[in-house]
Amino acid sequence: MKKLIVFALFIAMIAGLVSCTQDDTDFLRNYLQGSLDSIYKGIHSKEYKEAIGNLNEFELNEAFLEGMGYEADYFASYFQMEMLPSAIREELIPFYASVYSKAKYEVGTISKSGDNYTAELTIYPIDLIVNYVESDEFYAYVEKFNEEYADVDMEVEEFETIWATGILNDLKKRLPELGYLEPQKIAILMQKDSEGYYFINEPDMNRIDEFMIAY
């Protein structure tokens, strides 16, 4: 799971959504679309803010940036860094905001079953990072980095800064080439709790996050 805090926020927001009619299909479609746009793109529509009862643009932007920060932390783990220097983390946040601005997903059919709804969601995984790590460019970078720094005595923060900067610079150059892998269709269960509030379970939210960017 890449963005634990954002997922917790997602649950809290959805918990604030109460059924308002006997058939909430259209409302939930707009709500799910708005949730994804807010969390992944930092776009907070008027309809979405009204649905969650939060018109505070600043708070929603803070939540979006927090999510990008957790994605930066995942970057460090994925590229096997011992620690993530704060300067690199600050650079990764706007980088991931740029990447996620290209996120592609479509809310499809929403069907009702009893008190619950199932939404069909199609996600087009962003191929930027997986294409890079499978490229000759990345292997050449790793080889050159090891040759230059494997036996150099330096602080961990300096070492990781050099390592991450090289990767980040390569990825930034590839941003104009960003594309998508084959679309992934998943079913999202929107359930009601005992008080009549809708929520999306954690496994479904994990799957959404897993498919947004291919690593």
N, C-alpha and C positions, 0 to 999 in steps of 0.2 A: 504494500500500500504506500503510495507516494505522498499523499496529502491528508494525513490523519485529521488535522485541525479543520481543513476545509470540509471534509466529509462530516465531521461533527456539526459544523455550521449548516451544511446541507440538510442534515436531519432536523436541526432546530428550526430551520426555516419551514420545512415541510410540515413539521409538527404544528406550526401556526396556521396551517391551511385547513379550514373547516369546510365540510361539504355544505354547499349552499342550495343545491337543487337535487331532485331525484336522479337526474342524469347530468353528471359533471364532466362528460367527455370533452367538450370544447374547452371548458375552463382548465382542465388538467393538461390538455395539449399545450395551451398557451403557457401554463405554469411550468411544465417540464422544459419547454423551449427557453423560457425566460431564465430558469435556473441554470441551464447549461451555458447560456450566453453570459450570465452574470459571473459564474465561477470560472469559466475558461477564457472568456474574451473581455471581461470587464465592461460589458454592455448591460446597463440596468434600465430596462424599459419602464415607462410609466405604469403599464399594466402589471408588470412583474412586481414593482415596488408596492403597488396597491394590494396585490394578492398576498404578499408576505407581511403587509402592515408595517413596512419600513420605508419611509421616503427619504432617509438620510443617505445621500449619495456618498458622503465621505466614509461612512461605516462600510458600505458595500465595496467601495474602492479599496479600503484597507483589507477587507476579507480577500478580495481578488489578489492583491499584492502579497498577502500572506501565503496564499496558495502557490504563487510563483516562487516564493522563498522556499517552500517545502519541495518544489520541483528542483530547485537549485541544490538542496540537500541530497536529493536522489541522484543528481548528476555526480556529486562527489562520491557517493557509494558505488554507483555504476562504473565509474572510471577508477575505482579502487584507490581513492585518496585517503590518507590517514586523517586528514582534517581539511576543512574548507576555510581558507583565509577569508576574512570579512570583506576585503576588497574584491575578491573574485565573486563572492556571493552577491555583492551589490551589482556587479556587472552581469551576472547570470539572470537576475530578476527581470530587467528590461529585455534581455535576450529571449527568455521564455515567453514574455508577454508578446514579443514579435512573432514567435513561432505559433503560439496559441491563437493569435489573431487570424491565423489561416486554418484553424480547426474547422472540420467539416463534419456535420452530423444532420440527420433528418429524423424528425418525429413522425412516425407513420400512424398506422391504425391504432386506435385505443378502443379496447373492448371491455365491456362490463361483465363481471361475474359475481353475482351476489352484491355485497357491499364494496368489493374491491374492483380495481381496474388493472388491465395489463396494457402497457404501451409498447409498441414495436419501435425500436430505435436502431437506425443504421448509422454506423460510425465509419469514417474513412480515415484509417490510421496514417498519421503524418510520417513520411519515410525519411526525413532528414538525417536523424541520428543513426538508424540502422544501416542506411546506405553508406554513411561515413565510416562506421566501424568495420564494415565489410569491404572497404575500398583499399586499393594499393596505397593511397595517400596516407591513410591512418597507419598501416603497417610500416611504411617508410618513416613516419613521424616517430613511432615507438622505437624503431631501431636507432634512429639518429639521436633521440633523447637519451636512450640507454648508453650509447657510445660516449655522449658528452657529459652525462651527469651521474652515471652509476657509481663511480668511485670518487666523486667530489664531496668533500666534507662541507655541509651547509645545514642550516636550520630547516626543520621540517616545513615550516610555513613558506620559506623561500623556495624550497624544492617543489612543493605542491603548487605554488603560484606559477612557477615556470611551466610545469606540466599542464596545468589547467588552461593557462593562457594560450598555449599552442593549440590545444584542442578547440578552445572557444573561437580563436581566430579562424581556424579551418572551417568550423561550422558556420560562422558569420558569412564567409565567402560563398558558402553553398546555399544560403537562404534564398537567393533568387531561383534556385533550381528545385526548391521544395515541391514535393509531390505527395502522392497518396498510394498506399497499398490497396489490395482488394477490400471492398467494403465488408464490414462485419455487422451482421444483424443479431441483435439481442432483444430479449423480452424483459421489460422492466415492470415489476409488480408494484402497484401503488395501493397499499393496504390502509385500512382504517384501524385505529386502536380503539380501546374500550370507550373513549370519550368522543369518538367520531372524527378524530384528526387523521389526515392522510400522512403516510410516511413511506419512504423507500428503504428497503433493508440494506444493510451494509454490504453483503456480497454483490448485490446488483450495482451499487455505487462503485465498488472496487472494479467491477468489470468495465464500467464506463470509463474509468480513469485508465485502466490497463490498455484500452484500445486507442485512446486519443493520440498518443505518440508511440510509435514502434521503437523499442530499444533492442 
